[in-house]
Amino acid sequence: MSKQFQNPKGTRDVLPEEQHYWRRIESVFERLADVYGYEKLTLPIFEETVLFQRGVGEGTDIVEKEMYTFEDKGGHSLTLRPEFTAGAVRAYVQNGMASRTNPVKLWSAGPAFRYERPQAGRYRQFTQFNAEAFGEIDPALDFEIMSLAWQAYEELRFKNLGFQINSIGCPECRPGYLDRLKAYYKDRVHDICGDCRSRLDRNPLRLLDCKNPQCQPVIASAPATTQHLCAECNEHFETLRGYLDDRKRPYMINPRLVRGLDYYTKTVFEVWAEGIGAQNAVCGGGRYDGLVEMLGGKPTPGIGFAAGLERIVLTMQAQGVKPEPVPPPKVYLLPQSETGKRCAVGLLADLRRSRIESLIGFGGRSFKALMREANNRGVRIVLILGEDEVHQGICQVKDMETGAQRSVPLADAISSVRNILDGKS
Ligand code: AMP
């Protein structure tokens, strides 16, 4: 026997049995994107490597450790997208979208790739729904994009939802904050892990989301970004909090929430849901008011979020949320001879043209074997086409729910099927 292959580590096959979760999740996000006025943007799965180096940030885990980077046959360094924002900004700038009516609100969805240590809810290929809005600094837009995510989780009937929010300032106030943070850490270098010692100069904000137990007491007493915001960032954060309070959205200000990407300014947020253990962020996002300019555009504010769809499936399963199953096919055509098959093939095409989910029994199998298949497929109606019936211009219509069976002229087969499906006979 030849070698059997396994899927690469950190990837997964989504079998038909799980697809109804995906269908439900995708339809909720896509419908809400319309409701909130976000237009679809389809992006390439790979981009120039430097786009992510510059856009996501050199000092980040994603760029340093997690990118799937390769050289193509033309010698260009390309990277499978580890997230959507850098690509969305590239497309916004390249396609002159700044000249459209502001704000420009876009959504994308599809696979993203990060070379991470796989565990439950953490994969190397995962799927994101992503929304971005360009050209508006108003905190009402922060609230809108957070509401889009929130409403999606509400419609998916998630329990115990909550926002984690923080403001990490802007180029005006952040340098001052980082100086204080570094000064605080410099006195405690012996109490922190090796990674944090190197972060201290390279990417000090990331000190705050270190997971190493050794660093936790130091993090707990570290100065909070929110206490060192400039007046503009402070007002922006307070206004956003006012909107959240008005709508009674549960949120916690999490001074450790800095997020792993360099481009964020002001608002950062995650949605946490109970049920999937350590990986409880089902969505994360924030403002990136400097990113468009950094990637070659005019200074343009932006805000976005990404929701991880695998984690949503896991959370739905953990919380016992069951979406409607994909309905089984409705009709099974059961031919009993070559003449019957010929007639069935034509009738099948007509049924499908009428958008009635229909199957045919292939091969020259016995009546019993075909009936067993019809049963296994869970169809409502079996149309039996035997030699004699076809010669007489009729077929047998069997309602699998009631067991009733009757002869129907072939010309009336589709209307008879419809009547049964509509509960009229
Ligand atoms: P991030 O871009 O890291 O903020 O991630 C946004 C969302 O994508 C997270 O809240 C997760 O739901 C999801 N996500 C990120 N990384 C992974 C991964 N390796 N596997 C599965 N989901 C992920």
Residues whose N, C-alpha, C, O or C-beta is under 5 A from the ligand:
A	BS01	AMP	E83 E116 G121 R122 Y123 F126 A281 V282 C283 G284 A306 A307 G308 R311
